[in-house]
Amino acid sequence: MKIVRLRPGRDKATRRHHPWIFSGAIGSLSREPEPGEDVLVTDADGAPLGVGAWSPASQIQIRLWRFDEGAVDADFLHARLAAALAVRAGMAERFDTDALRLVNAEADGLPGVTVDRYGDVLVGQFATVGAERHKAEIVEALLALTGAASFYERSDVDARKHEGLEPARGLLAGAEPPERIVIHEGPVRFEVDVREGHKTGFYLDQRENRRLVAEAAKGRRVLNTFCYTGGFGVAAQSAGAEAVTHVDLSAPALAQARRNTALNGLPEAEFIQGNVFQELRGFRDRARDFDLVVLDPPKFADTRKLAEKALRGYKDINLLGLKLLAPGGLLATFSCSGAIDAATFRMVVAEAARDAGRNVRILRELRQAPDHVEALTFPEGLYLKGLLCHVE
């Protein structure tokens, strides 16, 4: 195995079992590895620290699979995948769902590997050259461990560009999935398009937050912004919301939100196609108000360099949302930008509340669903932050 020696003093994070090693920490190579090749990482004195995948195109030049000198082979990957499934044992029953995240990348010790299950279909993303190199072994092991009928690849994420990889999409094993898969979260059902839908087809990370919002929605007029296929709004309407308004820029997403509404036997909701910022300003100008506003925008910042611009976007959208709430209303607001931490997001919402002249109390801090596990040694894994607030 080729050896990568770190610079003096650049091994502290690795000794704390953080899986990323940036290019600036690398001192020397025994020989030039191939992209995705597993390498032994040592400190400046040659003491072994772990084994990781070499990624010459990325600033994160090594992602560690393990923190010892062992091999990354089929047996290792099978054991690591089995451990990820064991962590989630009983979750499907506890959350009353047939859709679950099975592998959450670095948090499960499998950098670059994300796998979700929708019924009998596994959908995976292989975002790094290391994950790509071991893809066949991972697919084979997961199918054996889960008994799923098929494995469909959705490696069309932007992260692959930073790894020097082209997007990849298609069936990797088993039967071709149906055009739309119907899943359930408790009594609520949703259509999932694993070929064209966002992420692997659906936002499973918001499952528990959809439930909390639905519990609070009974008798309320709900505004569901950046609604995608209607998740929050359909859950709220199923739980007894008085009325639901969905807003999204995507016509196909709204069409699927309509189908999800009908799928649950619900009366027709209001569907508005348009730029959410513009639509909210229009509501404000017409003095239209709501009792519960959901703000679940897409990622505004991929990197810390873009964070300042993203913070302005988060403040603007929260300022508009707060202005639309009737007294005693509820605000469910989220950020999925990994470059913005929970404390910063909370500060932005506080600034928006001050500028809106509203008194806001936090009822609950929100985060990604429990099957989207987080590792204590990898704080970057907490990407979804949210607040459920009472607004006077």
TIBA-892662 format. One line per 2 residues: number of its first residue (from 1); for each residue z, y, x of C-alpha. Coordinates in Angstrom, 1 decimal. Layout:
<pts>
NUM) Z:Y:X ~ ... .
</pts>
This chain:
<pts>
1) 0.0:0.0:0.0 ~ -0.9:3.5:1.3 .
3) 2.0:5.7:2.1 ~ 2.5:9.4:1.1 .
5) 5.2:11.2:3.1 ~ 6.8:14.3:1.5 .
7) 7.6:17.5:3.4 ~ 11.2:18.0:4.5 .
9) 13.4:19.2:1.7 ~ 10.9:18.4:-1.0 .
11) 12.4:15.2:-2.2 ~ 15.2:16.5:-4.4 .
13) 13.5:16.2:-7.7 ~ 12.2:12.7:-6.9 .
15) 15.7:11.6:-6.0 ~ 16.8:12.8:-9.4 .
17) 14.1:10.5:-10.9 ~ 11.7:13.3:-12.0 .
19) 8.3:11.5:-12.1 ~ 6.1:14.4:-11.0 .
21) 5.2:15.3:-7.4 ~ 3.2:18.4:-6.9 .
23) 0.6:18.9:-4.1 ~ 2.8:21.4:-2.2 .
25) 5.4:18.7:-1.7 ~ 3.1:16.4:0.1 .
27) 3.3:16.3:3.9 ~ 1.0:13.5:5.1 .
29) -1.0:10.4:4.1 ~ -1.2:7.1:6.0 .
31) -4.8:6.9:4.6 ~ -6.7:8.7:1.8 .
33) -6.0:6.8:-1.5 ~ -8.6:6.4:-4.2 .
35) -8.0:8.3:-7.5 ~ -5.4:6.4:-9.6 .
37) -4.5:4.1:-6.7 ~ -0.8:3.3:-6.5 .
39) 0.9:4.7:-3.4 ~ 4.3:4.3:-1.8 .
41) 6.1:7.7:-1.6 ~ 8.7:8.3:1.1 .
43) 10.9:11.2:2.2 ~ 10.1:13.1:5.4 .
45) 12.0:10.5:7.4 ~ 10.1:7.6:5.9 .
47) 12.7:6.3:3.5 ~ 11.1:4.9:0.4 .
49) 11.4:6.9:-2.9 ~ 9.1:5.2:-5.3 .
51) 5.6:4.1:-6.3 ~ 3.2:6.4:-8.2 .
53) -0.5:7.0:-9.0 ~ -2.5:9.2:-6.7 .
55) -4.4:12.1:-8.4 ~ -6.3:14.2:-6.0 .
57) -7.8:16.5:-8.7 ~ -4.5:17.5:-10.2 .
59) -1.8:19.9:-9.1 ~ 0.6:17.1:-10.1 .
61) -0.7:14.9:-7.3 ~ 1.5:11.9:-7.9 .
63) 3.1:10.6:-11.1 ~ 5.7:8.0:-10.3 .
65) 5.7:4.7:-12.1 ~ 8.9:3.5:-10.5 .
67) 11.7:4.6:-8.2 ~ 11.7:1.6:-5.8 .
69) 9.2:-0.3:-3.7 ~ 8.0:-2.8:-6.3 .
71) 4.4:-3.4:-7.4 ~ 2.8:-1.9:-10.5 .
73) 1.2:-5.0:-11.8 ~ 0.7:-6.8:-15.2 .
75) 4.2:-8.1:-15.2 ~ 5.7:-4.7:-14.4 .
77) 3.6:-3.0:-17.2 ~ 4.5:-5.7:-19.7 .
79) 8.2:-5.3:-19.0 ~ 8.0:-1.5:-19.2 .
81) 6.1:-1.7:-22.5 ~ 8.5:-4.3:-23.9 .
83) 11.4:-1.9:-23.0 ~ 9.7:1.0:-24.9 .
85) 9.3:-1.2:-28.0 ~ 13.0:-2.3:-27.7 .
87) 14.1:1.4:-27.7 ~ 12.4:1.7:-31.1 .
89) 13.6:-1.5:-32.6 ~ 14.5:-1.0:-36.3 .
91) 13.1:2.6:-36.4 ~ 10.2:1.7:-38.8 .
93) 12.7:0.3:-41.2 ~ 15.2:3.1:-40.7 .
95) 12.6:5.8:-41.3 ~ 10.9:3.8:-44.0 .
97) 7.4:4.1:-42.4 ~ 4.6:2.0:-41.0 .
99) 3.5:4.7:-38.5 ~ 5.4:5.1:-35.3 .
101) 5.1:6.3:-31.7 ~ 5.4:3.2:-29.5 .
103) 4.9:4.7:-26.0 ~ 5.8:8.3:-25.1 .
105) 4.3:8.7:-21.6 ~ 6.8:9.8:-18.9 .
107) 9.8:9.5:-21.3 ~ 9.1:5.7:-21.4 .
109) 8.3:5.4:-17.7 ~ 4.6:5.2:-18.3 .
111) 3.1:8.6:-17.2 ~ -0.1:9.5:-19.0 .
113) 0.2:6.7:-21.6 ~ 0.7:7.6:-25.3 .
115) 0.4:5.0:-28.0 ~ 0.9:5.4:-31.8 .
117) 0.9:2.7:-34.4 ~ -0.7:3.2:-37.8 .
119) -0.2:0.0:-39.8 ~ -2.0:-2.7:-37.8 .
121) -3.9:-0.3:-35.6 ~ -2.8:1.0:-32.2 .
123) -4.2:4.3:-31.1 ~ -3.8:5.2:-27.4 .
125) -4.4:8.1:-25.1 ~ -4.7:7.6:-21.3 .
127) -4.4:11.1:-19.9 ~ -4.2:10.5:-16.2 .
129) -6.1:8.6:-13.5 ~ -3.2:6.2:-13.0 .
131) -3.1:5.4:-16.7 ~ -6.9:5.0:-16.7 .
133) -6.7:2.6:-13.8 ~ -4.2:0.3:-15.6 .
135) -5.7:0.8:-19.1 ~ -6.9:-2.8:-19.6 .
137) -3.5:-4.3:-18.6 ~ -1.7:-1.9:-20.9 .
139) -3.9:-2.7:-23.9 ~ -3.7:-6.4:-23.4 .
141) 0.1:-6.3:-23.1 ~ 0.6:-4.1:-26.2 .
143) -1.6:-6.2:-28.4 ~ 0.4:-9.3:-27.3 .
145) 3.7:-7.6:-27.9 ~ 3.0:-6.0:-31.3 .
147) 0.5:-8.4:-32.9 ~ -1.6:-5.4:-33.9 .
149) -5.1:-6.1:-35.1 ~ -6.9:-3.5:-33.0 .
151) -6.5:-0.9:-30.2 ~ -8.5:2.3:-30.6 .
153) -8.8:4.9:-27.7 ~ -8.5:8.6:-28.3 .
155) -8.5:9.8:-24.6 ~ -10.2:13.1:-25.6 .
157) -7.3:15.3:-24.5 ~ -7.7:18.3:-22.3 .
159) -5.3:16.9:-19.7 ~ -8.0:14.5:-18.5 .
161) -10.1:17.4:-17.3 ~ -7.3:18.3:-14.8 .
163) -7.4:14.6:-13.6 ~ -11.1:14.7:-13.0 .
165) -11.7:12.4:-15.9 ~ -14.3:12.6:-18.7 .
167) -13.2:12.2:-22.4 ~ -13.2:8.7:-23.7 .
169) -13.1:7.5:-27.3 ~ -13.8:4.2:-29.0 .
171) -12.6:0.7:-29.8 ~ -11.0:-1.1:-26.9 .
173) -9.9:-4.4:-28.6 ~ -9.8:-6.1:-31.9 .
175) -11.4:-5.2:-35.2 ~ -12.9:-1.8:-35.9 .
177) -10.3:0.4:-37.8 ~ -11.1:1.5:-41.3 .
179) -12.6:5.0:-41.8 ~ -9.2:6.1:-43.1 .
181) -5.8:4.4:-42.8 ~ -3.2:5.0:-45.4 .
183) 0.3:5.2:-44.0 ~ 3.6:6.0:-45.7 .
185) 6.7:8.1:-44.9 ~ 9.2:6.9:-47.5 .
187) 7.4:7.3:-50.9 ~ 4.9:9.8:-49.6 .
189) 1.5:8.5:-48.5 ~ -1.1:10.1:-46.1 .
191) -4.6:9.3:-45.0 ~ -5.1:9.2:-41.3 .
193) -8.4:9.5:-39.5 ~ -7.9:7.9:-36.1 .
195) -11.4:8.7:-34.9 ~ -11.5:12.5:-35.6 .
197) -8.0:13.5:-36.5 ~ -5.8:15.7:-34.3 .
199) -3.9:13.9:-31.5 ~ -4.1:10.2:-32.4 .
201) -4.8:11.0:-36.0 ~ -1.6:12.5:-37.4 .
203) 1.4:14.5:-36.4 ~ 4.0:11.7:-36.3 .
205) 6.3:14.0:-34.3 ~ 7.0:16.0:-37.4 .
207) 8.1:13.1:-39.6 ~ 11.8:13.9:-39.8 .
209) 11.1:17.6:-40.1 ~ 8.8:16.9:-43.1 .
211) 11.7:15.0:-44.7 ~ 14.2:17.9:-44.1 .
213) 11.7:20.5:-45.5 ~ 11.0:18.3:-48.5 .
215) 14.7:18.0:-49.2 ~ 15.0:21.8:-49.3 .
217) 11.8:22.4:-51.3 ~ 12.8:21.4:-54.8 .
219) 12.1:24.2:-57.2 ~ 10.8:26.5:-54.5 .
221) 7.4:28.1:-54.0 ~ 6.2:26.8:-50.7 .
223) 3.7:28.3:-48.2 ~ 2.4:25.7:-45.7 .
225) 0.6:27.4:-42.9 ~ -1.6:25.7:-40.2 .
227) -1.3:22.9:-42.8 ~ -3.8:20.5:-41.2 .
229) -4.0:17.6:-43.7 ~ -1.1:18.9:-45.8 .
231) 1.9:17.1:-44.3 ~ 4.7:19.5:-45.0 .
233) 3.2:20.7:-48.3 ~ 2.5:17.3:-49.7 .
235) 6.0:16.1:-48.8 ~ 7.5:19.2:-50.4 .
237) 5.4:18.9:-53.6 ~ 6.4:15.2:-53.8 .
239) 10.1:16.2:-53.6 ~ 9.8:18.7:-56.5 .
241) 8.5:22.0:-55.1 ~ 7.5:24.4:-57.9 .
243) 4.2:25.3:-56.2 ~ 2.5:24.7:-52.8 .
245) 0.0:26.9:-51.0 ~ -1.8:25.4:-48.0 .
247) -3.6:27.6:-45.5 ~ -5.8:26.3:-42.6 .
249) -8.9:27.4:-40.9 ~ -10.5:23.9:-41.0 .
251) -12.4:22.9:-44.1 ~ -12.3:19.2:-43.2 .
253) -8.5:19.3:-42.8 ~ -8.1:21.1:-46.2 .
255) -10.4:18.5:-47.8 ~ -8.1:15.8:-46.5 .
257) -5.1:17.7:-47.7 ~ -6.6:17.7:-51.1 .
259) -7.1:13.9:-50.9 ~ -3.5:13.5:-49.7 .
261) -2.3:15.5:-52.7 ~ -4.3:13.3:-55.1 .
263) -3.3:10.1:-53.2 ~ 0.4:10.9:-54.2 .
265) -0.5:11.6:-57.9 ~ 0.5:15.3:-57.5 .
267) -0.9:18.2:-59.5 ~ -3.5:20.4:-57.7 .
269) -2.0:22.7:-55.1 ~ -3.5:25.9:-53.8 .
271) -5.8:25.5:-50.8 ~ -6.9:28.5:-48.8 .
273) -9.4:28.3:-45.9 ~ -9.0:31.1:-43.4 .
275) -7.4:32.5:-40.3 ~ -3.7:32.2:-40.9 .
277) -2.7:35.5:-39.4 ~ -5.3:37.3:-41.5 .
279) -4.3:35.4:-44.7 ~ -0.6:36.2:-44.2 .
281) -1.4:39.9:-43.7 ~ -3.3:39.7:-47.0 .
283) -0.3:38.2:-48.7 ~ 1.9:40.9:-47.3 .
285) -0.4:43.7:-48.4 ~ -0.5:42.2:-51.9 .
287) 3.3:41.9:-52.0 ~ 3.1:38.2:-52.6 .
289) 6.2:36.3:-51.7 ~ 7.4:32.7:-51.3 .
291) 10.7:30.8:-51.3 ~ 10.0:28.5:-48.3 .
293) 7.5:29.3:-45.5 ~ 6.4:26.6:-43.0 .
295) 5.0:27.9:-39.7 ~ 3.6:25.0:-37.7 .
297) 0.9:26.6:-35.4 ~ -1.1:24.8:-32.8 .
299) -0.1:25.0:-29.1 ~ -0.4:28.7:-28.1 .
301) 0.3:28.0:-24.3 ~ -0.7:25.0:-22.2 .
303) 0.7:26.6:-19.0 ~ 3.4:29.1:-18.0 .
305) 0.6:31.5:-17.1 ~ -0.3:31.7:-20.7 .
307) 3.3:31.9:-22.0 ~ 3.5:35.7:-22.3 .
309) 0.4:35.8:-24.6 ~ 1.8:32.9:-26.5 .
311) 5.1:34.6:-27.1 ~ 3.3:37.6:-28.7 .
313) 1.5:35.1:-31.0 ~ 4.8:33.4:-32.0 .
315) 6.5:36.7:-32.7 ~ 3.6:38.0:-34.8 .
317) 3.4:34.8:-36.9 ~ 7.2:34.8:-37.5 .
319) 7.3:38.5:-38.3 ~ 4.6:37.9:-41.0 .
321) 6.3:34.8:-42.3 ~ 9.7:36.5:-42.6 .
323) 8.2:39.4:-44.5 ~ 6.8:37.0:-47.1 .
325) 10.1:35.4:-47.9 ~ 12.0:36.2:-51.1 .
327) 15.7:36.9:-50.5 ~ 17.5:33.6:-50.1 .
329) 14.3:31.9:-48.9 ~ 13.9:29.4:-46.1 .
331) 11.8:29.6:-42.9 ~ 10.8:26.4:-41.1 .
333) 9.2:27.6:-37.8 ~ 7.9:25.6:-34.9 .
335) 6.5:25.7:-31.4 ~ 4.8:22.8:-29.7 .
337) 4.0:24.7:-26.5 ~ 5.7:22.8:-23.7 .
339) 5.6:26.0:-21.5 ~ 8.0:27.7:-23.9 .
341) 11.6:26.3:-24.0 ~ 13.9:26.2:-27.0 .
343) 16.0:29.2:-25.9 ~ 12.9:31.4:-25.5 .
345) 11.5:30.4:-28.8 ~ 14.8:31.1:-30.5 .
347) 14.8:34.6:-28.9 ~ 11.3:35.3:-30.2 .
349) 12.3:34.4:-33.7 ~ 15.4:36.6:-33.4 .
351) 13.2:39.5:-32.3 ~ 10.8:38.9:-35.2 .
353) 13.8:38.9:-37.6 ~ 15.1:42.2:-36.2 .
355) 11.6:43.9:-36.6 ~ 11.3:42.5:-40.1 .
357) 14.7:43.8:-41.0 ~ 15.9:40.4:-42.2 .
359) 19.3:38.8:-41.8 ~ 18.5:35.2:-40.6 .
361) 20.9:32.3:-40.2 ~ 20.0:29.1:-38.5 .
363) 20.7:26.1:-40.7 ~ 19.4:23.5:-38.2 .
365) 17.6:23.3:-34.9 ~ 14.6:20.9:-35.1 .
367) 12.8:18.8:-32.6 ~ 10.3:15.9:-32.4 .
369) 11.0:12.7:-34.2 ~ 13.3:10.1:-32.5 .
371) 10.5:7.7:-31.7 ~ 9.1:10.5:-29.5 .
373) 11.9:9.8:-27.1 ~ 13.0:12.1:-24.3 .
375) 14.2:11.2:-20.8 ~ 17.1:13.1:-19.4 .
377) 15.3:13.3:-16.1 ~ 12.2:14.8:-17.6 .
379) 13.0:17.9:-19.7 ~ 9.3:18.7:-20.0 .
381) 9.2:15.9:-22.6 ~ 10.9:18.1:-25.2 .
383) 7.8:19.9:-26.3 ~ 8.4:20.4:-30.0 .
385) 11.0:23.0:-31.0 ~ 11.9:24.3:-34.4 .
387) 14.3:26.2:-36.6 ~ 15.2:25.8:-40.2 .
389) 16.6:29.2:-41.3 ~ 18.1:30.9:-44.3 .
391) 16.7:34.4:-44.8 ~ 18.4:37.3:-46.7 .
</pts>
